[in-house]
Amino acid sequence: MSQELHVKVEEAIARVEALPTAERRAIFTEFSPERIRAEAADLQRRHAAGEALPLYGTLVSVKDLFDEAGQVTSAGSRLLADRPAAQTDAIAVARLKAAGALMFGRTSMSEFAYSGVGLNPHHGTPSGALVAGGMPGGSSSGSAVCVGLGITDAAIGTDTGGSLRIPAAANGIWGFKPSQGLIDAQGVHPLAPTFDVPGPMAGDLGLLRRLAAVMADDALEASVPASLRLAVPTGAFTDGLSEEVAVLFKAEMARIADLGHALVTVDMSEIGAAISLNRIIVAVEAHRIYADDLDRLEQVGDPRVLSRIRFAETLSADEIAAAYARRAEIVARFDAAMAGADAMLAPTLMRLPPSIAEVEAEFDRLNVEMLRNTSLVNLVDGCALAMPTPGARPAYAMTMLAGVKGTDARLLAIADALNG
């Protein structure tokens, strides 16, 4: 192994081993220094042989939803902890490895990826990287904390209602929710296939973009005008903000306007009023996956997750069909509202991240609040970025940039223009 890669790997392992045992277990569902060193040595051999490796030596933590050959994909659940190890890598993982990334441990998450706050009663809940005892965000909690603590350069996770962007916001890093279908989800354990998307998180935009391009097998290159037209929503996303978030968003709008970009208000009240559709569709699709396991989950599952799955049992067939039909209308409404705009600018979260203790005491209310803004983007079938917010203290990523489905390359280019 080259000295540079050796030092990087050993320093990262040392950071993990220096963590208190409970915190380490709360971040990782699997962490094997021996495995990491062996894969690093193999990576070095490929590099020395002249193989093109655009992500050579990039340390990437892996949410415990992605298959890795020889590893158990437990989805943060005791229900799946004894399932057979995966035979092959998920396609996104295989592409990252082929590009020279080094997978650095499997990270904890909300059970089945079914919450926006990151609580896990089985492994423990890791503290956010920015505030001791702070909510890490979910469901990709351990992944984001790894990047926020500087253990890894990047992480991969999934986003069904905000599970990449919420933990990115809470840990002050970049999080990208791609358009559905941009990145192949084969080998990624599902929650709600209508909404699920895999994607990356990283400490900087350039690396995030390179990871997304490799995962998507797409260059994701686009040009944008010097002066952008950005939609600022009313009636959704910007209503009911906490005072702190309102001040941050106002300052961010002023900063972007000073760069020469136009901010135009767009009424999205109809979209905001439809947010309950997410709860219905996710519960219905999760129930289909776990219907045969509900009795077992009463014994070994997270009761907060189980109650959300069982919500599907209260719905009639007509109510379910109506939710899917209404969702299609809302997607079309968003596409129409965004006509003439290059992207939408909104706060990532409606309030600053609470503490873990607060979330445990008031899970239902705070989980809904954390998911509110991000899940609206999943509802409208869009793509989005959580961006670190200048002036935020702690340095949260409280600014979200969003676009209609298929505008991923353009969205990344816009983010670069706004933060270059």
Phi, psi and omega in degrees: 000137178299152182299320182297312179293320179302313181297317181299314181295315181294323178294321179293317177299318180297323178298319179293314183292340178279347179290150171304145185306316182296322180290320178299317179291332178285335180273319187245136168271339175209128177215111183235101177305324181297317179295317180297316180296320180295318180290328176293320178297319177295320178297319178297321178298320178295319179295316181295333179280359176090012180293139178288119185226084186296339178250026186309122175080004177288122180275125185231120173276151190240118175301141185285038171245344184267131175291136168231132182306128179087358182243149177275130174266100188262352180054032178066023188232143173291335180301322187255004186295335182256013179289161179297151176295150178295145179273332182222163176284147167304151183302318180297320178294315180300320179294319178295317178297319180297331180274000176101006176286149179250116180288124190240072175088154178259130191254152184288169187195167168298142181306128180061012182069029189252056167185158181261003186251338174095009179293141173215112182284348183275315183257344190097161181252122181288146174290142172302152185287339186266330183226124178301126181080005180281150176303131180279346187083151181220170007271347185278057190292302182300324179300310182293321179297320177305314180289316181299327178278353181079016177287314177240160177284328188205176179207158171241143181211196178227163183220111176254327177215013182136012191288352167262319187282324180295309177295329174298316179299314184291337183248006173070036181234180178272137176224132186240118172262103181288168169297144179297133181096346179295317180248127182299128182266008179298129182087009176249122184296129187275160167240303179219095187303336176298329185247334189302134170216136171277153179190176183256161167231149181202165180281344178215158186294321181301314179292319178304315182295319179294319177298313181299319180296318179293315181297325182271349187054048184209137182295334180052047179253138178204154174254150179228156180292157180297326178247116184266155175246110187248128178280133172247113188286147168238151180082354175198154178072316185253000179272149175067024181289149171293160181301319182296316181290322178299319179294316179298317182291321177299317179294322179292320176298319179295318179299316182289322176297322179295339176282354178102014181261149181268133176249123183236134180282141180227128181284119177235033181300320181297323179291314179300323182289346184262011187299333181295344178298325179301314182301318182293308187293317180295316180298318181297315183286324175294322179297322177299323182287319189251014184304323182278356185246006188295320178296318178295322179293335174300332182266320190241356185267172172281117183300332178294322179287316182299319181296326179288323176294317183290346174305328180301333182288347179270357187258141176275164177299322179294320179296321180293314179298321179295324179296316179295319180295317180294323179300318178300322178295321181292323176300314179296324179296318179294315179302319179292319181296330183272358179300128181090353178252145178282328179191173177249140178247130181204163172292143176295314181237155179276347177209164178293154181299133177280180175278163175300319181299319179296318181294319179296327181281329184225058186301309187301312182293312186287327176298316177298317181295319180294326184275344193308302185287316184294320184291337176296328177291321175295322179301318183270007175064037182262186172239158186198157176234137165266125185243135173307137188259117177304133177089350179289132178226113356304169190279061181291159174260078190263009179249131179241134175247131185223155178213172178288162181305135176093358181259029186300311182299318179295321180296317179297322178292322177295317177302320178296319180294325182280340186235010183287000000 
